[in-house]
Amino acid sequence: MHMKPLSDWVLLKVLESKEKKGGIVLPETARETKIQEAKVIAVGEGKDREPQVKVGDKVLFGRYSGVEVALKDEEYLMVKEEHILGIIN
């Protein structure tokens, strides 16, 4: 199944990051941070301008942004481009 976001929406795959503290690995859900990392899967055509992100970019976004969607038993997140905080180089 292929998903094409409309307007200024972006489809993200949230990356599972882990943090190691003193030999203990903490999953993302146990951390207090409110910023997460994701990979851009699909991008809409933009609302008033061309999108600044492209498929394959790694981005940062707020933890409580977007709408969760399931496609082919995979979990994704749909967010407005304006909720993406930055692109990771």
DSSP file (Angstrom, degrees, kcal/mol; ACC not computed):
  #  RESIDUE AA STRUCTURE BP1 BP2  ACC     N-H-->O    O-->H-N    N-H-->O    O-->H-N    TCO  KAPPA ALPHA  PHI   PSI    X-CA   Y-CA   Z-CA
    1    1 A M              0   0    0      0, 0.0     2,-0.4     0, 0.0    70,-0.0   0.000 360.0 360.0 360.0 133.5    0.0    0.0    0.0
    2    2 A H        -     0   0    0      2,-0.0     2,-0.5     0, 0.0     0, 0.0  -0.877 360.0-158.4-107.2 139.1    1.3    3.4   -1.0
    3    3 A M        -     0   0    0     -2,-0.4     8,-0.1    38,-0.1    68,-0.0  -0.974   7.2-172.7-121.0 125.2    0.4    6.5    1.1
    4    4 A K        -     0   0    0     -2,-0.5    40,-0.1    38,-0.1     6,-0.1  -0.950  20.7-139.7-117.0 109.0    0.6   10.1   -0.4
    5    5 A P        -     0   0    0      0, 0.0    40,-0.3     0, 0.0     2,-0.2  -0.320  18.4-127.2 -64.6 149.9   -0.1   12.8    2.2
    6    6 A L    >   -     0   0    0     38,-0.2     3,-2.2    39,-0.1    38,-0.3  -0.616  61.5 -21.4 -94.4 157.2   -2.2   15.8    1.1
    7    7 A S  T 3  S-     0   0    0      1,-0.3    39,-3.0    -2,-0.2    40,-0.1  -0.145 129.0 -15.0  51.9-124.1   -1.3   19.5    1.4
    8    8 A D  T 3  S+     0   0    0     38,-0.2    73,-2.8    37,-0.2    -1,-0.3   0.024 101.4 122.6-103.9  27.0    1.4   20.1    4.0
    9    9 A W  E <   -A   80   0A   0     -3,-2.2    35,-2.2    71,-0.2     2,-0.4  -0.623  43.3-159.7 -88.2 149.9    1.2   16.8    5.8
   10   10 A V  E     -AB  79  43A   0     69,-2.9    69,-2.5    -2,-0.2     2,-0.6  -0.994  12.0-138.7-131.3 134.9    4.2   14.5    6.2
   11   11 A L  E     -AB  78  42A   0     31,-2.7    30,-3.1    -2,-0.4    31,-1.3  -0.847  28.4-172.3 -95.1 123.9    4.3   10.7    6.9
   12   12 A L  E     -AB  77  40A   0     65,-3.2    65,-2.4    -2,-0.6     2,-0.6  -0.863  24.9-148.0-118.4 148.7    7.0    9.7    9.4
   13   13 A K  E     - B   0  39A   0     26,-2.4    26,-2.3    -2,-0.3     2,-0.2  -0.969  31.1-131.6-110.2 111.5    8.4    6.5   10.7
   14   14 A V  E     - B   0  38A   0     -2,-0.6     2,-0.4    61,-0.2    24,-0.3  -0.429  17.7-133.5 -67.1 131.4    9.4    7.1   14.3
   15   15 A L        -     0   0    0     22,-2.3     2,-1.1    -2,-0.2    22,-0.4  -0.721  11.9-129.0 -88.8 132.9   12.9    5.8   15.0
   16   16 A E        -     0   0    0     -2,-0.4     2,-0.3    20,-0.1    22,-0.0  -0.698  33.7-175.3 -81.6 100.9   13.3    3.7   18.2
   17   17 A S        -     0   0    0     -2,-1.1    11,-0.5    20,-0.1     2,-0.4  -0.743   7.7-157.8 -99.0 149.2   16.3    5.4   19.9
   18   18 A K  E     -F   27   0B   0     -2,-0.3     2,-0.4     9,-0.2     7,-0.0  -0.925   3.1-151.7-124.2 149.9   17.8    4.0   23.0
   19   19 A E  E     -F   26   0B   0      7,-2.1     7,-3.7    -2,-0.4     2,-0.6  -0.972   8.0-147.4-122.7 136.8   19.9    5.8   25.7
   20   20 A K  E     +F   25   0B   0     -2,-0.4     2,-0.5     5,-0.2     5,-0.2  -0.911  17.8 176.8-108.3 124.0   22.5    4.1   27.8
   21   21 A K  E >  S-F   24   0B   0      3,-2.9     3,-1.8    -2,-0.6    -2,-0.0  -0.965  71.7 -24.6-127.5 113.1   23.0    5.3   31.3
   22   22 A G  T 3  S-     0   0    0     -2,-0.5     3,-0.1     1,-0.3    -1,-0.1   0.844 127.0 -47.0  57.1  38.0   25.5    3.5   33.6
   23   23 A G  T 3  S+     0   0    0      1,-0.2     2,-0.5     0, 0.0    -1,-0.3   0.395 116.6 111.9  86.7  -4.0   25.2    0.2   31.7
   24   24 A I  E <   -F   21   0B   0     -3,-1.8    -3,-2.9     2,-0.0     2,-0.6  -0.905  60.3-142.8-106.2 128.8   21.4    0.3   31.6
   25   25 A V  E     -F   20   0B   0     -2,-0.5    -5,-0.2    -5,-0.2    -7,-0.0  -0.802  14.6-158.8 -91.8 122.6   19.7    0.8   28.3
   26   26 A L  E     -F   19   0B   0     -7,-3.7    -7,-2.1    -2,-0.6     5,-0.0  -0.883  12.1-133.9-102.2 126.9   16.6    3.0   28.5
   27   27 A P  E >>  -F   18   0B   0      0, 0.0     3,-1.6     0, 0.0     4,-0.6  -0.317  31.3-102.2 -70.9 163.2   13.9    2.7   25.8
   28   28 A E  G >4 S+     0   0    0    -11,-0.5     3,-1.2     1,-0.3     5,-0.1   0.846 119.9  60.6 -54.4 -38.1   12.5    5.9   24.3
   29   29 A T  G 34 S+     0   0    0      1,-0.3    -1,-0.3     3,-0.0    -3,-0.0   0.721 101.9  53.1 -66.6 -20.5    9.3    5.5   26.4
   30   30 A A  G <4 S+     0   0    0     -3,-1.6    -1,-0.3     2,-0.0    -2,-0.2   0.582  91.5  93.6 -90.1 -10.7   11.2    5.7   29.6
   31   31 A R  S << S-     0   0    0     -3,-1.2    -3,-0.0    -4,-0.6   -13,-0.0  -0.483  71.4-138.7 -84.3 155.1   13.0    8.9   28.8
   32   32 A E        +     0   0    0     -2,-0.2    -1,-0.1     2,-0.0    -3,-0.0   0.539  63.9 118.1 -88.5  -8.4   11.7   12.3   29.8
   33   33 A T        -     0   0    0      1,-0.1    -2,-0.1    -5,-0.1     0, 0.0  -0.228  50.2-159.2 -61.9 148.6   12.5   14.0   26.5
   34   34 A K        +     0   0    0     29,-0.0    29,-3.6     2,-0.0     2,-0.4   0.243  69.0  84.6-110.4  10.4    9.6   15.5   24.5
   35   35 A I  E     - C   0  62A   0     27,-0.3     2,-0.3    28,-0.1    27,-0.2  -0.947  58.8-172.4-115.3 133.6   11.5   15.5   21.2
   36   36 A Q  E     - C   0  61A   0     25,-3.1    25,-2.1    -2,-0.4     2,-0.4  -0.808  18.2-127.6-123.5 164.8   11.7   12.5   19.0
   37   37 A E  E     + C   0  60A   0    -22,-0.4   -22,-2.3    -2,-0.3     2,-0.3  -0.876  31.5 166.6-111.8 143.0   13.5   11.4   15.8
   38   38 A A  E     -BC  14  59A   0     21,-2.2    21,-2.8    -2,-0.4     2,-0.4  -0.963  32.7-119.5-149.6 164.9   11.9   10.0   12.7
   39   39 A K  E     -BC  13  58A   0    -26,-2.3   -26,-2.4    -2,-0.3     2,-0.5  -0.917  32.5-119.1-108.5 135.6   12.5    9.2    9.0
   40   40 A V  E     +B   12   0A   0     17,-2.8    16,-2.6    -2,-0.4   -28,-0.2  -0.621  33.6 173.5 -76.3 123.5   10.3   10.9    6.4
   41   41 A I  E     -     0   0A   0    -30,-3.1     2,-0.3    -2,-0.5   -29,-0.2   0.801  65.7  -2.2 -98.4 -40.3    8.4    8.3    4.4
   42   42 A A  E     -B   11   0A   0    -31,-1.3   -31,-2.7    12,-0.1    -1,-0.4  -0.989  60.9-153.6-154.5 151.7    6.2   10.5    2.2
   43   43 A V  E     -B   10   0A   0     -2,-0.3   -33,-0.2   -33,-0.2   -36,-0.1  -0.988  15.8-129.0-133.0 137.1    5.5   14.2    1.8
   44   44 A G        -     0   0    0    -35,-2.2   -38,-0.2    -2,-0.4   -36,-0.1  -0.176  36.3-101.8 -71.6 175.4    2.5   16.2    0.5
   45   45 A E        -     0   0    0    -40,-0.3   -37,-0.2     1,-0.2    -1,-0.1   0.508  64.8-106.9 -81.0  -4.4    2.8   18.8   -2.2
   46   46 A G        -     0   0    0    -39,-3.0    -1,-0.2   -37,-0.2   -39,-0.2  -0.035  14.2-117.7  95.6 159.0    2.7   21.7    0.2
   47   47 A K  S    S-     0   0    0      2,-0.2     3,-0.1   -40,-0.1   -40,-0.1   0.892  98.5  -5.4 -98.3 -64.4    0.0   24.2    1.0
   48   48 A D  S    S+     0   0    0      1,-0.1     2,-0.3     2,-0.0    -2,-0.1   0.493 134.7  17.2-109.8  -9.2    1.4   27.7    0.2
   49   49 A R  S    S-     0   0    0      0, 0.0    -2,-0.2     0, 0.0    -1,-0.1  -0.949  93.2 -74.7-154.2 169.2    4.9   26.7   -0.7
   50   50 A E        -     0   0    0     -2,-0.3    -4,-0.2    -4,-0.1    -5,-0.1  -0.470  60.8 -98.6 -69.6 140.9    7.1   23.7   -1.7
   51   51 A P        -     0   0    0      0, 0.0    -1,-0.1     0, 0.0    -8,-0.0  -0.251  19.9-147.7 -61.1 147.4    7.9   21.4    1.3
   52   52 A Q  S    S+     0   0    0     -3,-0.1     2,-0.3     2,-0.0    -2,-0.0   0.637  79.5  65.9 -89.4 -17.2   11.3   21.8    3.0
   53   53 A V        -     0   0    0      4,-0.0     2,-0.3    34,-0.0    28,-0.0  -0.714  66.0-164.1-103.2 157.4   11.6   18.1    3.9
   54   54 A K    >   -     0   0    0     -2,-0.3     3,-2.0   -12,-0.0   -14,-0.2  -0.915  37.3 -73.8-135.8 163.4   12.0   15.3    1.4
   55   55 A V  T 3  S+     0   0    0     -2,-0.3   -14,-0.2     1,-0.2     3,-0.1  -0.319 118.3  27.9 -57.4 132.2   11.6   11.5    1.6
   56   56 A G  T 3  S+     0   0    0    -16,-2.6    -1,-0.2     1,-0.4   -15,-0.1   0.141  86.6 132.2 100.8 -18.5   14.5    9.9    3.4
   57   57 A D    <   -     0   0    0     -3,-2.0   -17,-2.8   -18,-0.1     2,-0.5  -0.349  53.7-135.2 -64.0 145.1   15.3   12.9    5.7
   58   58 A K  E     -CD  39  88A   0     30,-0.6    30,-3.4   -19,-0.2     2,-0.3  -0.914  35.1-179.9 -98.3 130.4   15.8   12.3    9.4
   59   59 A V  E     -CD  38  87A   0    -21,-2.8   -21,-2.2    -2,-0.5     2,-0.4  -0.846  27.8-129.0-131.5 162.8   13.9   14.9   11.4
   60   60 A L  E     +CD  37  86A   0     26,-2.3    25,-2.5    -2,-0.3    26,-1.1  -0.906  32.5 166.8-109.1 141.5   13.1   16.0   14.9
   61   61 A F  E     -CD  36  84A   0    -25,-2.1   -25,-3.1    -2,-0.4    23,-0.2  -0.970  41.6 -85.4-148.6 161.7    9.5   16.6   16.1
   62   62 A G  E >   -C   35   0A   0     21,-0.8     3,-1.8    -2,-0.3   -27,-0.3  -0.460  37.2-124.3 -70.4 140.8    7.6   17.1   19.3
   63   63 A R  T 3  S+     0   0    0    -29,-3.6    -1,-0.1     1,-0.3   -28,-0.1   0.811 108.4  46.5 -56.2 -36.1    6.5   13.9   21.0
   64   64 A Y  T 3  S+     0   0    0    -30,-0.3    -1,-0.3     3,-0.0     2,-0.2   0.156  89.7 113.7 -98.9  19.9    2.9   14.8   21.1
   65   65 A S    <   +     0   0    0     -3,-1.8    14,-0.0    18,-0.1    13,-0.0  -0.570  61.5   4.7 -86.3 151.9    2.6   16.0   17.5
   66   66 A G  S    S-     0   0    0     -2,-0.2     2,-0.4    11,-0.1    13,-0.2  -0.027  79.3 -70.6  84.1-175.8    0.6   14.3   14.8
   67   67 A V  E     -E   78   0A   0     11,-2.4    11,-3.0     2,-0.0     2,-0.3  -0.990  40.5-125.1-127.3 129.9   -1.8   11.5   14.3
   68   68 A E  E     -E   77   0A   0     -2,-0.4     2,-0.3     9,-0.2     9,-0.2  -0.559  31.1-178.7 -77.1 137.3   -0.9    7.8   14.5
   69   69 A V  E     -E   76   0A   0      7,-2.3     7,-3.2    -2,-0.3     2,-0.5  -0.978  18.6-144.4-134.1 149.4   -1.7    5.6   11.5
   70   70 A A  E     +E   75   0A   0     -2,-0.3     2,-0.4     5,-0.2     5,-0.2  -0.967  18.9 176.1-116.0 125.6   -1.3    1.9   10.8
   71   71 A L  E >  S-E   74   0A   0      3,-2.3     3,-1.5    -2,-0.5    -2,-0.0  -0.988  73.1 -15.9-129.9 121.8   -0.4    0.7    7.2
   72   72 A K  T 3  S-     0   0    0     -2,-0.4    -1,-0.1     1,-0.3     3,-0.1   0.914 127.8 -53.3  51.1  48.9    0.3   -2.9    6.5
   73   73 A D  T 3  S+     0   0    0      1,-0.2     2,-0.4    -3,-0.0    -1,-0.3   0.629 115.5 117.4  63.7  15.7    0.8   -3.7   10.2
   74   74 A E  E <   - E   0  71A   0     -3,-1.5    -3,-2.3   -61,-0.0     2,-0.5  -0.896  62.3-130.3-111.1 144.1    3.4   -0.9   10.5
   75   75 A E  E     + E   0  70A   0     -2,-0.4     2,-0.3    -5,-0.2   -61,-0.2  -0.811  32.8 168.7 -96.2 131.2    2.9    2.2   12.8
   76   76 A Y  E     - E   0  69A   0     -7,-3.2    -7,-2.3    -2,-0.5     2,-0.4  -0.798  26.2-131.3-130.8 173.1    3.5    5.6   11.3
   77   77 A L  E     -AE  12  68A   0    -65,-2.4   -65,-3.2    -2,-0.3     2,-0.6  -0.997   7.8-153.0-132.9 129.2    2.8    9.2   12.3
   78   78 A M  E     +AE  11  67A   0    -11,-3.0   -11,-2.4    -2,-0.4     2,-0.3  -0.900  26.6 169.7-100.1 123.2    1.2   11.9   10.2
   79   79 A V  E     -A   10   0A   0    -69,-2.5   -69,-2.9    -2,-0.6     2,-0.2  -0.940  38.9-108.0-130.8 154.6    2.3   15.4   11.1
   80   80 A K  E >   -A    9   0A   0     -2,-0.3     3,-2.0   -71,-0.2     4,-0.3  -0.578  34.4-121.2 -72.4 143.6    2.0   18.9    9.7
   81   81 A E  G >  S+     0   0    0    -73,-2.8     3,-1.8     1,-0.3    -1,-0.1   0.845 111.4  64.8 -57.7 -33.1    5.3   20.1    8.2
   82   82 A E  G 3  S+     0   0    0      1,-0.3    -1,-0.3   -74,-0.2   -73,-0.1   0.688  94.1  60.8 -65.5 -17.0    5.2   23.0   10.6
   83   83 A H  G <  S+     0   0    0     -3,-2.0   -21,-0.8   -22,-0.0     2,-0.5   0.524  80.2  99.3 -87.6  -5.9    5.5   20.6   13.6
   84   84 A I  E <   -D   61   0A   0     -3,-1.8   -23,-0.2    -4,-0.3     3,-0.1  -0.724  59.3-162.6 -81.3 125.8    8.8   19.3   12.3
   85   85 A L  E     -     0   0A   0    -25,-2.5     2,-0.3    -2,-0.5   -24,-0.2   0.797  57.2 -33.7 -83.2 -30.5   11.5   21.1   14.3
   86   86 A G  E     -D   60   0A   0    -26,-1.1   -26,-2.3     2,-0.0     2,-0.4  -0.971  53.3-100.4 180.0 165.5   14.5   20.4   12.1
   87   87 A I  E     -D   59   0A   0     -2,-0.3     2,-0.5   -28,-0.2   -28,-0.3  -0.873  32.8-135.3-102.5 133.3   16.4   18.1    9.7
   88   88 A I  E      D   58   0A   0    -30,-3.4   -30,-0.6    -2,-0.4    -2,-0.0  -0.782 360.0 360.0 -89.9 124.8   19.3   16.0   11.1
   89   89 A N              0   0    0     -2,-0.5    -1,-0.1   -32,-0.1   -30,-0.0   0.433 360.0 360.0 -88.5 360.0   22.3   16.1    8.8
